[in-house]
């Protein structure tokens, strides 16, 4: 018995649509919220959790609804078609509704960042303080305490101390130097001097020595490490106070449009995901889920290319990113409709199960319907009260395993989504990297990890789903602890973070490939959509809560503690999975005995 890879890949186009949207959404929306509205980490986490709150209620409803549909196009295809069309129409308006806010916020940020280049810097803050010099402004950056009373608002004194920079004089020396543009051309070194005359910007190269070049380079690095992150935090707070709170209708309209597009996406997620188990025999579902996730990875890779190129070309390419993502989603939907005949695929799966003498209702029949035969220690069949007691014992174990799988999945998503929903902001504000670099780190991790999809599916057949999931949890915990202990905002940060984050990428693939099939193993063919909904209750409830909690962790502790929080969540997930009994994969069967007898007659 072998997986029909061609059929699974075609069905996986539905998941490619889903992951294209959510990959773009998880990376781009936090940046849009931060740049346009200047929301704090915790408030941004609340907004990023809206989709998960909606999904918590909507995914089980649409999943169960699709179980009952009986159309000429199948159970799931109508939901995929209507939901995708609605989503792509509405999502175009997400960046459009933030356009005026983003324009004003960008202008305000330029006024604040003028401190780097303007000798006669003047800025009136939202609290009424007027800064009439860059030195006065930088002194405020160094001395202002955080609102929480823990640490400082705009400078990391602990990190300054580690680098022997934690005095006002040392900080002002770095800050007042600013960032100077330099260039290397072969063995010659230049400082770029820029002057503005009217509307004309004039730049000229001034040759300098290599020592002068290296000195300026070091000063620039110090400024970008110690000063610019604080300016970014201050600028976001000013945007929120001066613009967002003055124009609350803007964020209200933005959130209303965001709400509509999230409802549209929720309408077809459960039906689309349930299509894989509809057309795949139970013993092969881990392998099939690996291929489905691989197709989801293709969708995510397309999103990665779109937003990476967008941020390389423009500073705020939000409208272009969403428009191109919408067009690609429609193209994939058209391919799905031409290539997938859902009713035919379901019928083919039934015939394949009959050929090998199995049923996609096995676990449900054994546990829920009590059709299995219980035997005592002597091998004799149990009867009467002993049989009833044995069956009740199995039913309790079944329900306990079902709870443990969902609880483990919940804690896993609490840990991993805390990082994925804050990844772009962590890289840009904490590690002081550009949005493009942040997207490259994310994309490379996804691309390299993708090579594990097929081996992970095979691994689940060899050692079982449960052991595979436990291995994935261990890799993720190791990754998060390494980031927590060793990644600091210096010149090595992006390289160390990329390596450590890659380890968690492998853990993500191993875990996600197997947890969903473990839930489906406990379902019947008539309840696949409902059990898919249960699975998403656990994942989406976690993703609804964890952005807010992780935002609080970042607001009230050092940002690095985000990874310690995630590691603790995954350790709890490991404990739940360790005590799970049901849901593991069964051996892939050979042909039935009857078929072998028939072959002998030939």
ZAMARGU-4260 file (C-alpha; in steps of 0.2 Angstrom, whole numbers, plus 5000, padded with zeros to 4 digits):
<rodrens>
0) 5000/5000/5000 | 5008/5016/4994 | 5003/5035/4995 | 4996/5042/4979 | 5008/5057/4978
5) 5001/5064/4962 | 4984/5065/4970 | 4990/5072/4987 | 5000/5086/4978 | 4985/5091/4968
10) 4974/5091/4984 | 4988/5101/4993 | 4985/5116/4982 | 4971/5121/4994 | 4984/5121/5008
15) 4996/5131/4997 | 4982/5145/4996 | 4980/5145/5014 | 4999/5146/5018 | 5002/5159/5005
20) 4990/5171/5014 | 4995/5167/5032 | 5014/5168/5028 | 5012/5185/5021 | 5000/5190/5035
25) 5011/5185/5049 | 5026/5194/5043 | 5018/5210/5035 | 5004/5214/5046 | 5015/5216/5062
30) 5026/5228/5052 | 5011/5238/5046 | 5003/5239/5063 | 5020/5245/5070 | 5024/5257/5056
35) 5007/5264/5053 | 4999/5264/5071 | 5014/5263/5082 | 5006/5249/5093 | 5015/5242/5108
40) 5020/5224/5108 | 5005/5219/5119 | 4992/5229/5109 | 5000/5222/5092 | 4998/5205/5100
45) 4979/5208/5103 | 4977/5213/5085 | 4987/5198/5079 | 4976/5187/5090 | 4960/5192/5082
50) 4961/5179/5068 | 4963/5165/5081 | 4949/5171/5091 | 4938/5170/5076 | 4944/5154/5070
55) 4941/5146/5087 | 4923/5148/5084 | 4921/5148/5065 | 4933/5133/5060 | 4923/5120/5069
60) 4907/5127/5062 | 4913/5127/5044 | 4921/5110/5047 | 4906/5101/5053 | 4895/5110/5040
65) 4906/5104/5026 | 4904/5086/5033 | 4885/5087/5029 | 4887/5094/5011 | 4883/5083/4997
70) 4886/5093/4980 | 4891/5088/4963 | 4908/5097/4967 | 4911/5087/4983 | 4910/5092/5002
75) 4925/5104/5003 | 4927/5112/4986 | 4913/5124/4987 | 4919/5131/5003 | 4937/5133/4995
80) 4930/5142/4980 | 4919/5154/4988 | 4930/5158/5003 | 4945/5161/4992 | 4936/5173/4981
85) 4929/5183/4996 | 4946/5184/5004 | 4956/5190/4989 | 4943/5204/4985 | 4943/5210/5003
90) 4962/5208/5007 | 4966/5222/4994 | 4958/5235/5006 | 4968/5230/5021 | 4983/5241/5016
95) 4972/5254/5008 | 4963/5258/5024 | 4980/5261/5032 | 4987/5272/5018 | 4983/5289/5026
100) 4989/5283/5043 | 5005/5276/5036 | 5008/5292/5026 | 5007/5303/5042 | 5017/5291/5052
105) 5031/5290/5040 | 5032/5309/5040 | 5032/5310/5059 | 5046/5297/5059 | 5056/5307/5047
110) 5055/5322/5059 | 5061/5311/5073 | 5075/5303/5063 | 5081/5320/5057 | 5091/5320/5074
115) 5104/5309/5065 | 5108/5322/5051 | 5102/5339/5057 | 5113/5350/5067 | 5100/5362/5073
120) 5087/5348/5077 | 5071/5353/5085 | 5056/5342/5090 | 5041/5344/5101 | 5036/5328/5109
125) 5019/5322/5113 | 5021/5326/5132 | 5025/5344/5127 | 5044/5344/5129 | 5053/5353/5116
130) 5070/5346/5111 | 5081/5360/5104 | 5096/5350/5101 | 5101/5333/5097 | 5111/5331/5113
135) 5096/5336/5123 | 5086/5323/5114 | 5099/5309/5116 | 5101/5313/5134 | 5082/5310/5136
140) 5084/5293/5126 | 5097/5288/5139 | 5089/5293/5155 | 5070/5290/5153 | 5064/5276/5164
145) 5052/5263/5157 | 5034/5265/5161 | 5034/5248/5169 | 5047/5254/5181 | 5059/5240/5175
150) 5074/5246/5166 | 5074/5261/5154 | 5062/5265/5140 | 5074/5269/5125 | 5091/5262/5130
155) 5097/5245/5136 | 5108/5249/5150 | 5113/5231/5154 | 5119/5229/5136 | 5128/5246/5137
160) 5137/5240/5153 | 5142/5224/5145 | 5151/5234/5131 | 5158/5247/5143 | 5147/5261/5136
165) 5135/5264/5151 | 5139/5282/5155 | 5130/5297/5148 | 5146/5304/5141 | 5150/5288/5132
170) 5132/5286/5125 | 5132/5305/5119 | 5148/5302/5111 | 5141/5288/5101 | 5125/5297/5098
175) 5132/5314/5093 | 5142/5305/5080 | 5127/5299/5071 | 5128/5288/5055 | 5140/5294/5041
180) 5140/5287/5024 | 5156/5279/5018 | 5161/5269/5003 | 5175/5257/4998 | 5181/5255/4980
185) 5196/5243/4978 | 5210/5250/4989 | 5202/5267/4990 | 5191/5273/5004 | 5178/5288/5004
190) 5167/5298/5015 | 5151/5304/5006 | 5147/5322/5010 | 5129/5327/5006 | 5123/5345/5005
195) 5105/5351/5001 | 5103/5367/4990 | 5085/5371/4988 | 5077/5355/4981 | 5093/5348/4975
200) 5103/5335/4985 | 5121/5335/4981 | 5133/5321/4986 | 5152/5321/4984 | 5166/5308/4988
205) 5180/5314/5000 | 5194/5302/5000 | 5200/5296/5017 | 5212/5284/5024 | 5208/5266/5028
210) 5210/5269/5047 | 5198/5284/5046 | 5186/5272/5036 | 5187/5259/5049 | 5184/5272/5063
215) 5168/5278/5055 | 5162/5261/5051 | 5164/5256/5070 | 5155/5272/5075 | 5141/5268/5063
220) 5140/5251/5070 | 5139/5257/5088 | 5126/5270/5084 | 5115/5256/5075 | 5117/5245/5090
225) 5115/5257/5105 | 5105/5272/5098 | 5094/5267/5084 | 5083/5254/5093 | 5079/5267/5106
230) 5074/5280/5093 | 5063/5266/5084 | 5053/5263/5101 | 5052/5282/5104 | 5045/5285/5086
235) 5032/5271/5088 | 5026/5279/5104 | 5025/5296/5096 | 5015/5289/5081 | 5003/5281/5093
240) 5000/5296/5103 | 5001/5310/5090 | 4992/5301/5076 | 4983/5285/5080 | 4974/5292/5096
245) 4970/5308/5087 | 4962/5298/5073 | 4954/5283/5081 | 4942/5281/5066 | 4957/5276/5055
250) 4962/5260/5065 | 4943/5257/5068 | 4940/5256/5049 | 4956/5246/5047 | 4951/5233/5060
255) 4934/5231/5052 | 4942/5227/5035 | 4954/5215/5044 | 4939/5207/5052 | 4930/5203/5036
260) 4945/5196/5027 | 4949/5185/5042 | 4931/5178/5042 | 4933/5174/5023 | 4949/5164/5027
265) 4941/5155/5041 | 4927/5150/5030 | 4937/5137/5020 | 4952/5132/5031 | 4944/5117/5040
270) 4935/5111/5024 | 4951/5113/5014 | 4962/5104/5027 | 4949/5090/5029 | 4951/5086/5010
275) 4967/5076/5013 | 4960/5064/5025 | 4945/5062/5014 | 4955/5055/5000 | 4969/5046/5010
280) 4968/5029/5020 | 4972/5031/5039 | 4989/5022/5039 | 4996/5034/5025 | 4990/5051/5033
285) 5007/5056/5041 | 5015/5054/5024 | 5001/5063/5016 | 5001/5077/5028 | 5020/5079/5025
290) 5016/5082/5007 | 5002/5093/5011 | 5013/5103/5022 | 5026/5103/5008 | 5013/5111/4997
295) 5009/5123/5010 | 5028/5127/5011 | 5027/5131/4992 | 5013/5143/4996 | 5023/5151/5010
300) 5039/5152/4999 | 5029/5161/4986 | 5023/5174/4999 | 5041/5175/5005 | 5047/5180/4988
305) 5033/5192/4986 | 5036/5202/5002 | 5055/5200/5002 | 5056/5208/4984 | 5044/5221/4990
310) 5054/5227/5005 | 5070/5227/4994 | 5062/5238/4982 | 5052/5250/4993 | 5051/5255/5011
315) 5032/5252/5013 | 5026/5241/4999 | 5011/5235/5008 | 4998/5238/4995 | 5009/5230/4981
320) 5012/5214/4992 | 4994/5211/4996 | 4988/5214/4978 | 5001/5201/4971 | 4997/5189/4985
325) 4979/5190/4980 | 4983/5187/4962 | 4993/5172/4965 | 4980/5165/4977 | 4967/5166/4962
330) 4979/5157/4951 | 4982/5143/4963 | 4963/5141/4965 | 4960/5140/4946 | 4974/5126/4945
335) 4965/5117/4960 | 4948/5118/4951 | 4955/5111/4935 | 4965/5097/4942 | 4955/5090/4957
340) 4939/5080/4956 | 4935/5078/4974 | 4921/5066/4972 | 4931/5054/4961 | 4946/5055/4973
345) 4935/5050/4988 | 4928/5036/4978 | 4946/5030/4973 | 4951/5031/4992 | 4936/5019/4997
350) 4941/5007/4984 | 4959/5007/4989 | 4954/5004/5007 | 4942/4989/5002 | 4957/4982/4992
355) 4968/4981/5008 | 4954/4976/5020 | 4955/4992/5030 | 4942/5006/5035 | 4944/5024/5038
360) 4932/5021/5053 | 4943/5008/5062 | 4947/5018/5077 | 4930/5026/5079 | 4922/5008/5078
365) 4934/5001/5090 | 4933/5014/5103 | 4917/5024/5101 | 4905/5010/5095 | 4913/4996/5106
370) 4915/4984/5091 | 4932/4977/5096 | 4933/4961/5106 | 4942/4961/5123 | 4952/4947/5130
375) 4958/4943/5147 | 4976/4938/5152 | 4973/4920/5148 | 4968/4925/5130 | 4949/4920/5132
380) 4936/4933/5127 | 4929/4943/5141 | 4910/4943/5144 | 4897/4951/5155 | 4903/4964/5167
385) 4921/4961/5164 | 4919/4965/5145 | 4909/4981/5150 | 4923/4986/5162 | 4936/4983/5149
390) 4927/4993/5136 | 4924/5008/5148 | 4943/5007/5152 | 4947/5009/5134 | 4935/5023/5131
395) 4942/5033/5145 | 4959/5030/5138 | 4953/5036/5121 | 4946/5052/5128 | 4961/5055/5139
400) 4972/5053/5124 | 4961/5064/5113 | 4963/5078/5127 | 4981/5075/5129 | 4984/5077/5110
405) 4974/5093/5109 | 4982/5100/5125 | 5000/5096/5118 | 4995/5104/5102 | 4989/5119/5111
410) 5005/5122/5121 | 5015/5118/5106 | 5007/5133/5096 | 5008/5144/5112 | 5026/5142/5111
415) 5030/5142/5092 | 5017/5156/5087 | 5024/5167/5101 | 5040/5168/5090 | 5032/5168/5073
420) 5020/5182/5077 | 5034/5193/5084 | 5048/5187/5072 | 5048/5202/5060 | 5048/5215/5074
425) 5061/5205/5084 | 5073/5205/5070 | 5070/5223/5065 | 5069/5231/5082 | 5079/5220/5094
430) 5092/5213/5082 | 5092/5230/5072 | 5091/5221/5055 | 5081/5227/5040 | 5064/5220/5036
435) 5072/5212/5021 | 5085/5203/5032 | 5072/5197/5044 | 5062/5190/5029 | 5077/5181/5022
440) 5081/5173/5039 | 5062/5167/5040 | 5063/5161/5021 | 5079/5152/5022 | 5073/5143/5038
445) 5057/5137/5029 | 5067/5132/5013 | 5080/5122/5021 | 5068/5114/5033 | 5057/5109/5018
450) 5069/5095/5014 | 5064/5086/5029 | 5045/5084/5024 | 5046/5068/5015 | 5059/5060/5027
455) 5048/5065/5042 | 5033/5056/5034 | 5043/5041/5032 | 5050/5043/5050 | 5032/5042/5056
460) 5029/5026/5048 | 5045/5019/5055 | 5045/5025/5073 | 5027/5031/5075 | 5019/5048/5076
465) 5021/5050/5095 | 5039/5048/5095 | 5042/5059/5080 | 5032/5073/5089 | 5042/5071/5105
470) 5058/5073/5094 | 5051/5088/5086 | 5048/5096/5103 | 5066/5092/5109 | 5073/5101/5094
475) 5062/5116/5096 | 5067/5118/5115 | 5085/5117/5111 | 5083/5130/5098 | 5074/5142/5109
480) 5086/5140/5123 | 5101/5143/5112 | 5093/5159/5106 | 5089/5165/5123 | 5107/5162/5130
485) 5118/5167/5115 | 5109/5179/5103 | 5113/5197/5107 | 5111/5212/5096 | 5129/5213/5089
490) 5137/5209/5072 | 5135/5190/5074 | 5117/5191/5079 | 5108/5188/5063 | 5120/5173/5059
495) 5118/5165/5076 | 5099/5168/5076 | 5097/5161/5058 | 5106/5145/5063 | 5097/5142/5079
500) 5080/5147/5071 | 5084/5134/5058 | 5084/5120/5071 | 5067/5125/5077 | 5061/5124/5059
505) 5065/5106/5058 | 5056/5104/5075 | 5041/5113/5067 | 5040/5101/5052 | 5041/5085/5062
510) 5028/5091/5074 | 5015/5098/5062 | 5016/5083/5051 | 5011/5071/5064 | 4999/5080/5077
515) 4985/5083/5065 | 4985/5064/5059 | 4985/5059/5077 | 4969/5069/5080 | 4961/5062/5063
520) 4966/5044/5069 | 4952/5045/5082 | 4939/5051/5069 | 4928/5042/5057 | 4925/5046/5039
525) 4909/5055/5043 | 4917/5066/5056 | 4933/5071/5048 | 4928/5089/5046 | 4922/5090/5064
530) 4938/5083/5071 | 4948/5095/5060 | 4938/5109/5069 | 4943/5101/5086 | 4961/5102/5080
535) 4960/5120/5075 | 4951/5124/5092 | 4967/5119/5100 | 4979/5128/5088 | 4969/5144/5086
540) 4965/5146/5104 | 4983/5146/5108 | 4987/5158/5094 | 4973/5169/5100 | 4981/5170/5118
545) 5000/5169/5115 | 5003/5185/5105 | 4996/5195/5119 | 5006/5186/5133 | 5022/5186/5123
550) 5019/5204/5120 | 5018/5207/5139 | 5034/5197/5141 | 5043/5208/5128 | 5035/5224/5136
555) 5039/5220/5154 | 5055/5210/5153 | 5070/5209/5140 | 5064/5204/5123 | 5076/5189/5124
560) 5064/5182/5137 | 5052/5179/5123 | 5062/5163/5119 | 5062/5157/5137 | 5043/5159/5137
565) 5042/5148/5121 | 5053/5135/5128 | 5043/5133/5143 | 5027/5131/5133 | 5035/5117/5122
570) 5041/5108/5137 | 5023/5107/5144 | 5018/5101/5127 | 5031/5087/5128 | 5024/5081/5145
575) 5006/5080/5138 | 5012/5070/5122 | 5022/5058/5133 | 5006/5052/5142 | 4996/5050/5125
580) 4991/5032/5121 | 4980/5032/5106 | 4982/5041/5089 | 4998/5034/5084 | 5000/5027/5066
585) 4996/5009/5062 | 5007/4998/5051 | 5004/5000/5033 | 4995/4984/5027 | 4999/4973/5013
590) 4986/4967/5001 | 4972/4957/5010 | 4973/4938/5011 | 4959/4936/4999 | 4969/4946/4986
595) 4984/4935/4989 | 4973/4919/4986 | 4966/4927/4970 | 4984/4930/4964 | 4989/4912/4968
600) 4974/4906/4957 | 4980/4916/4943
</rodrens>
